[in-house]
Amino acid sequence: MCGIVAYIGEQNATPIILNGLKKLEYRGYDSAGLAVVQNDKIKIRRKSGKIAELEKVLLEDTVAGNIGIGHTRWATHGEPITKNAHPHVGMTGDVVIVHNGIVENFLEIREHLQESGCKFNSDTDTESIVHLLEHELASGCSLEDAVVNTLKLIRGAHGIVVLSNKEPDKIICARLGNAGGVVVGVGDGEMFVASDLPAILEHTRKVGFLESGQYAIIQKDGFEVKNLGGETCEFEVQTISWDPVSAEKGEYRHFMQKEIHEQVRSLNDTLAGRVDFEKGKIRLDNMNLTPEFVKDLKRIYITACGTAAYAGMIGEMYIEHFARIPVEVDVASEFRYRNPIVDENTAVLAISQSGETADTLAAMEEARSKGGKLWSIVNAIGTQVMRIADGTISMQTGPEIGVASTKAFTAPIVDQYLLGILLGQMNGKLSDADANQAIQDLRLLPDIVGRLLDREEDVSAVAEELRDIENALYLGRGINMPIAYEGALKLKEITYIHAEAYPAGEMKHGPIALIDESMPVIAIAPRDPWYEKMISQIEQVKARGGIVIAVATDGDERIASLADHVLWIPEIPWLLSPIACVIPLQLLAYHIATIRGLDVDQPRNLAKSVTVE
Ligand code: AGP
């Protein structure tokens, strides 16, 4: 949600922080600000609204210095107005902070501070942290000790970065719990801190991630990582191969459009190195699967949120189909509180693009506390969901910037297909012939996705027809039922059109009452084992005057004669058909949103990374 960038070195921190914040715009925010030390004084510039507003402020009244911190804020406590924007200072103006997270005991702390004469200038919980820091500094503490003592007083999950003009040679950053990541970037005579990699990747690819309960003292020539007990911690610095250019929009109008088109590459990369087409084998080395564990594996839960959970619903079918292991999908916000039955013969697979989703992490912690094995499929490298798992699959999609997830939906579908085959091969439930067929089918995938993307204009023509709709009903069955949910989610997220999704067989149990000539029904009806059932649903919708937009396989004349519009997909093996069916639905939502002139990449009220409950 909120984003953090900090810099210390020889360069002017202001443009570095500003550009870093721009790279984090995708996370969703409603104000932005930065602070630098200039002539021994902390100078703050901040503004509600987009970063462009902050830039205007800086144009009129610039600041420069070799050390600084910046932030994009997504309001939790206090309105999204300038006085609540970060960074925050206290009464002395000698220490300044940016913060991600929520101070759970904020009211208590504020009351206590106010009683001792403290004046608050904002409505934020963050400001209470800076007053606590000042209090510690006033008692003679060093900045480091003040940070440690303060962290012990606040409850909740936090990522913070602090600097002081009294110790202008250092930045201190810390991570407590899962309020997003804290990344330390190592440069040559300069150092960076950020909540997310894209903010600093253009400067360095040498990075390390703080664990919960760690803090780092960052100086321009080096850093030290400690725990809250003051002990020095080992800290791994890794080299990230993401190309910063891939985080740019390139030739596309929006990141979402670019990311939809990147699915050919991302699916190719998903298969590369993992699928041996010659030998009919799958390699998922980082899953750390042992024959003993797989033999005793009794049950798998898949837990995730939103789009990632819909990908999990398809994974459920793959694992049950290939490996005959019972799988249950739970949205993470429910799993964490429903006292699930987990033991040492249970695996819990978490799926997350950001790797920092608070509910998903809490679901994993719940599973861990009950003795289950933790698996994860994650896009953002090095994040918590990846780190705390016993086995992991890294999505090969590169950074996803658009708030509406697209390429990070299709990649984990394929990852779970591979996992299902591998489990089936390991537990002997999948024959060599069936495994080989399933593996060979994967060869077709990147080409089919490429051909689908070539049909973007056809989809945009349908979007033009649907530009003014106010509601939509998405129907699917079997392996494509989750595609109905995902299609509807994409539409509501970026077009704000009310959309509902149902397993098509449920129509007669209620939703059919909605059908009339003003209700567009998006029917996902490729040639899969549920095809005849979908045809009968389409007939029922037509009989009631509904408008049918079908997703159907090339050459299907029955559908052509029934539907008002068809989004055609190439012939594809049914197990892989969800990947083909979702692409026209991603494009449909995208084009309706652009026709309506909406902010596709940063839809209202949404954040890319949901690090609060
Ligand atoms: C997707 O379009 C959504 N913005 C949202 O549902 C997202 O998938 C969900 O918040 C989970 O995020 P994660 O994959 O980063 O954990």
Boltz pocket constraint, residues with backbone or C-beta under 6 A from the ligand:
constraints:
  - pocket:
      binder: B
      contacts: [[A, 305], [A, 306], [A, 307], [A, 308], [A, 351], [A, 352], [A, 353], [A, 354], [A, 355], [A, 356], [A, 357], [A, 360], [A, 403], [A, 404], [A, 405], [A, 406], [A, 493], [A, 606], [A, 607], [A, 608], [A, 609], [A, 610]]
      max_distance: 6.0
